[in-house]
Amino acid sequence: MIHFVLLISRQGKVRLMKWYSPYTQKERTKVIQELSGLVLTRGPKLCNFVEWRGLKICQSLFCMCIDQDDNELEILEIIHHFVEILDQHFGSVCELDLIFNFHKAYYILDELLIAGELQELSKKTVARLIAAQDSLVEAVKEEQSSISTIIAQATK
């Protein structure tokens, strides 16, 4: 089971975090401080897996905390799968895409993982669901703008 997912920038800022295990806000802050110090100071030639508090941290671009007996390579594959879908959606995803479109990044993550377990393997299915969500958002925006126009005309 995945306990949490973190994306920490090289400057130590959290760009994305999703918690699947219950942590208080104080514990979350402490975890982020510990892991940012641990992950950012590691050399590039060191192993991508770190034992931490009886759990394992799998890190590449993202950090995922898993149980001690979970398969690390599977988690790295999930991270890679997530990044491929982000690349497909944003076209060569970068940190700014995640900053300004964080809601889409969370939506994509929610399509892949539910309750800390992998839910969807198909990139096509995830892309189709994202496109459907985008079209719903556009429809609501158009509806709101038409309502605003009607109200503006009525108040003249």
C-alpha positions in Angstrom: 0.0 0.0 0.0 1.1 3.5 -0.8 1.0 5.7 2.4 1.6 9.0 0.6 2.9 10.6 -2.5 5.1 13.7 -2.5 6.6 15.8 -5.2 9.3 18.1 -3.7 11.1 20.6 -5.9 14.9 21.0 -5.8 14.3 24.1 -3.7 12.5 22.0 -1.1 8.9 23.2 -1.9 6.1 20.7 -2.0 4.4 20.8 -5.4 2.1 17.8 -4.9 1.1 15.7 -1.9 -1.5 13.1 -1.4 -2.0 11.2 1.8 -3.6 7.7 1.9 -2.8 7.0 5.5 -4.1 9.1 8.5 -1.5 11.7 9.5 -2.3 14.8 11.6 -1.2 18.1 10.2 1.7 18.3 12.6 2.9 14.8 11.6 2.5 15.7 7.9 4.7 18.8 8.4 7.3 16.8 10.2 7.3 14.1 7.5 7.7 16.7 4.8 10.6 18.3 6.6 12.4 15.0 7.3 11.9 13.7 3.7 12.9 16.9 2.0 16.1 16.8 4.0 16.6 13.1 3.3 15.7 13.2 -0.4 17.3 16.4 -1.5 20.7 15.7 0.0 21.1 12.2 -1.6 23.6 11.9 -4.4 22.4 11.1 -7.9 24.3 7.7 -7.9 22.7 6.4 -4.7 19.8 3.9 -4.6 16.3 5.1 -5.2 15.0 3.3 -2.1 15.4 4.5 1.5 14.2 2.8 4.6 12.5 5.3 6.9 10.5 4.7 10.1 9.9 1.0 9.3 8.6 1.9 5.8 10.3 2.4 2.4 10.6 5.6 0.4 10.8 5.1 -3.3 12.1 8.2 -5.0 12.6 9.4 -8.5 10.9 12.6 -9.4 8.2 11.7 -6.8 8.5 10.2 -3.4 6.1 7.4 -2.6 6.1 5.8 0.9 5.2 2.1 0.9 5.1 -0.8 3.3 8.3 -2.7 4.0 7.2 -5.8 2.1 5.9 -4.0 -1.1 7.7 -4.3 -4.4 9.9 -1.2 -5.0 10.1 -1.8 -8.7 6.4 -1.8 -9.1 6.2 1.6 -7.3 8.9 3.0 -9.6 6.8 1.8 -12.5 3.7 3.5 -11.1 5.7 6.8 -10.8 6.9 6.4 -14.4 3.4 5.6 -15.5 2.1 8.8 -13.8 4.8 10.9 -15.3 4.1 9.5 -18.8 0.4 10.4 -18.4 1.4 13.9 -17.2 3.6 14.2 -20.3 0.9 13.1 -22.5 -1.6 15.6 -21.1 0.7 18.6 -20.7 3.1 17.9 -23.5 6.5 17.6 -21.9 5.4 18.4 -18.3 7.4 20.8 -16.2 7.2 22.1 -12.7 5.2 25.2 -13.9 2.5 22.9 -15.4 2.1 21.3 -12.0 2.0 24.7 -10.2 -0.6 26.3 -12.4 -2.6 23.2 -13.1 -2.3 21.4 -9.8 -6.0 20.5 -9.9 -5.4 18.5 -13.1 -2.3 16.8 -11.6 -4.4 15.7 -8.6 -7.2 14.6 -10.8 -4.8 12.4 -12.9 -3.3 11.0 -9.7 -6.8 10.2 -8.4 -7.5 8.4 -11.6 -4.4 6.2 -11.1 -4.5 5.6 -7.4 -7.4 5.0 -5.1 -6.8 4.5 -1.4 -3.1 3.9 -2.0 -3.6 1.2 -4.5 -3.1 1.2 -8.3 -6.5 1.6 -9.9 -6.0 2.1 -13.7 -3.2 0.9 -15.9 -4.5 2.0 -19.3 -3.2 5.4 -20.4 -6.0 5.6 -23.0 -8.6 5.2 -20.4 -7.0 7.9 -18.2 -6.7 10.2 -21.2 -10.4 9.6 -22.1 -11.5 10.4 -18.5 -9.3 13.5 -18.4 -10.8 14.7 -21.7 -14.3 14.1 -20.4 -13.5 16.1 -17.2 -12.0 19.0 -19.3 -15.2 19.1 -21.4 -17.4 19.2 -18.3 -15.3 22.1 -16.9 -15.6 24.0 -20.2 -19.4 23.4 -20.3 -19.8 24.8 -16.8 -17.6 27.8 -17.7 -19.8 28.5 -20.8 -22.9 28.2 -18.7 -21.6 30.6 -16.1 -20.6 33.1 -18.7 -24.1 32.9 -20.4 -25.8 33.4 -17.0 -23.5 36.3 -16.2 -24.4 37.9 -19.6 -28.2 37.4 -19.0 -27.9 39.0 -15.5 -25.8 41.9 -16.9 -28.4 42.5 -19.6 -31.3 42.3 -17.1 -29.7 44.8 -14.8 -29.2 47.5 -17.5 
